[in-house]
């Protein structure tokens, strides 16, 4: 809003300046006016000034926005580090607590990975038992124990 007002005042001042310069040229008779020509074209048109001011405004707005974002991230990271180091009680108060994983939030692939890890662990335990006891027949674990353990984790 303030930037728009500033651009407006700059445009008004530049237009007034162009009119003053033109008036000065006419009063000092530095410009010859042909009464035959009806169309009067100034050397610098308002369209040209409009293009320049829009171009400058675009770059000014971009630089201001980038500067504000940069300062915002710097302030956010500095305050976060300051709270962590200087005020741990306040940091712990605002910290999000995670009470395990919610089974509704775990995706299908994550569940499959967790179940695979459990099954791999069971197979490793079974192989260790076989080699320790030197039993050649495979020891089978009941299916209900596997599903109970998976349900406990999920």
Phi and psi in degrees as a GROMACS rama.xvg file:
@    title "Ramachandran Plot"
@    xaxis  label "Phi"
@    yaxis  label "Psi"
@TYPE xy
-64.8765  -39.2398  UNK-2
-63.5403  -38.546  UNK-3
-64.3021  -42.1365  UNK-4
-64.0142  -41.622  UNK-5
-62.6398  -44.7401  UNK-6
-62.6771  -40.0612  UNK-7
-60.575  -47.6763  UNK-8
-64.578  -37.1575  UNK-9
-63.7083  -41.8141  UNK-10
-64.9279  -41.889  UNK-11
-64.7693  -44.07  UNK-12
-64.1487  -42.2944  UNK-13
-66.4894  -38.4758  UNK-14
-65.2326  -42.9615  UNK-15
-63.2849  -40.2285  UNK-16
-62.95  -41.5338  UNK-17
-63.2624  -40.2083  UNK-18
-67.0044  -39.0863  UNK-19
-64.182  -42.2054  UNK-20
-64.1659  -42.4177  UNK-21
-65.094  -41.0061  UNK-22
-63.8833  -41.3442  UNK-23
-62.1684  -42.706  UNK-24
-63.5658  -38.4704  UNK-25
-70.6336  -39.6041  UNK-26
-69.027  -36.875  UNK-27
-86.3952  0.977927  UNK-28
58.5472  41.3939  UNK-29
-86.5116  -16.4011  UNK-30
-115.259  131.717  UNK-31
-95.8616  124.999  UNK-32
-100.053  122.298  UNK-33
-86.3451  124.097  UNK-34
-76.0387  -12.8489  UNK-35
-76.4472  -32.9468  UNK-36
-84.1309  127.787  UNK-37
-91.795  -27.7753  UNK-38
-92.1489  128.553  UNK-39
-115.555  117.921  UNK-40
-113.81  120.561  UNK-41
-73.2706  159.501  UNK-42
-68.0255  -38.8568  UNK-43
-110.585  114.455  UNK-44
-87.4586  163.508  UNK-45
-67.0491  -31.4388  UNK-46
-62.7955  -39.719  UNK-47
-64.3092  -44.8631  UNK-48
-65.29  -36.3227  UNK-49
-62.6804  -43.1825  UNK-50
-62.0587  -43.4145  UNK-51
-63.3693  -46.9642  UNK-52
-67.5698  -35.4677  UNK-53
-66.1493  -41.0489  UNK-54
-62.7832  -45.8751  UNK-55
-65.9043  -40.6802  UNK-56
-62.9276  -39.5574  UNK-57
-60.6136  -46.8872  UNK-58
-69.4795  -35.872  UNK-59
-66.3622  -44.3992  UNK-60
-63.8554  -43.5794  UNK-61
-61.5722  -43.899  UNK-62
-67.4042  -37.2874  UNK-63
-65.7696  -44.3452  UNK-64
-63.539  -45.1015  UNK-65
-62.6695  -39.8475  UNK-66
-64.2851  -43.4302  UNK-67
-64.4514  -42.2555  UNK-68
-63.8005  -42.8763  UNK-69
-61.4485  -46.3111  UNK-70
-65.5626  -38.8169  UNK-71
-60.7198  -47.2676  UNK-72
-65.8966  -37.8384  UNK-73
-63.6291  -45.789  UNK-74
-64.7068  -41.3593  UNK-75
-62.8691  -45.6721  UNK-76
-69.4089  -39.3368  UNK-77
-63.6622  -43.4425  UNK-78
-68.2341  -35.8545  UNK-79
-63.6463  -45.5726  UNK-80
-65.5996  -40.0179  UNK-81
-63.6855  -43.9274  UNK-82
-64.5402  -38.4967  UNK-83
-65.4944  -41.3041  UNK-84
-85.205  -46.0764  UNK-85
-89.1881  -35.0748  UNK-86
-127.636  73.5168  UNK-87
-66.8058  -28.0582  UNK-88
-66.0662  -41.8211  UNK-89
-68.2258  -39.5467  UNK-90
-62.2471  -42.5439  UNK-91
-67.9799  -29.5151  UNK-92
-67.0579  -38.0428  UNK-93
-91.0843  -5.13708  UNK-94
-70.2183  141.418  UNK-95
-77.0958  132.827  UNK-96
-95.0917  133.925  UNK-97
-111.06  116.958  UNK-98
-99.1653  70.7998  UNK-99
73.4592  -171.489  UNK-100
-103.207  137.734  UNK-101
-84.3659  128.35  UNK-102
-64.4104  -24.1458  UNK-103
-73.1731  -25.3236  UNK-104
-88.0992  -15.8163  UNK-105
-78.5345  131.339  UNK-106
-77.5412  170.46  UNK-107
-60.6745  -41.8082  UNK-108
-67.5007  -40.3561  UNK-109
-65.0704  -39.1574  UNK-110
-62.7473  -42.5875  UNK-111
-63.3452  -39.9368  UNK-112
-64.863  -43.1494  UNK-113
-63.8782  -44.4277  UNK-114
-63.0866  -39.1007  UNK-115
-64.7367  -40.9101  UNK-116
-62.5727  -39.7443  UNK-117
-65.3481  -43.3517  UNK-118
-66.5413  -39.3632  UNK-119
-63.8878  -40.2254  UNK-120
-63.8715  -40.7872  UNK-121
-64.4468  -40.9159  UNK-122
-64.3883  -41.7483  UNK-123
-62.124  -43.5553  UNK-124
-62.8832  -40.2118  UNK-125
-64.5447  -42.076  UNK-126
-65.7524  -40.5375  UNK-127
-61.8505  -42.5035  UNK-128
-63.5651  -39.9774  UNK-129
-62.8192  -42.7993  UNK-130
-73.8631  -31.7828  UNK-131
-71.0046  -44.4686  UNK-132
-84.4041  -11.0681  UNK-133
54.5142  45.6264  UNK-134
-98.7353  132.891  UNK-135
-89.2785  -16.6642  UNK-136
-87.9373  138.548  UNK-137
-69.3271  140.773  UNK-138
-94.7034  124.098  UNK-139
-99.6017  135.518  UNK-140
-96.2745  143.991  UNK-141
-64.4997  148.186  UNK-142
-68.6247  -31.4587  UNK-143
-65.6456  -34.6323  UNK-144
-65.1364  -40.702  UNK-145
-63.0788  -46.0854  UNK-146
-68.8744  -34.1979  UNK-147
-64.9544  -41.5558  UNK-148
-66.2543  -39.8749  UNK-149
-63.5689  -42.2686  UNK-150
-65.864  -33.411  UNK-151
-66.3798  -40.0653  UNK-152
-71.2345  -42.66  UNK-153
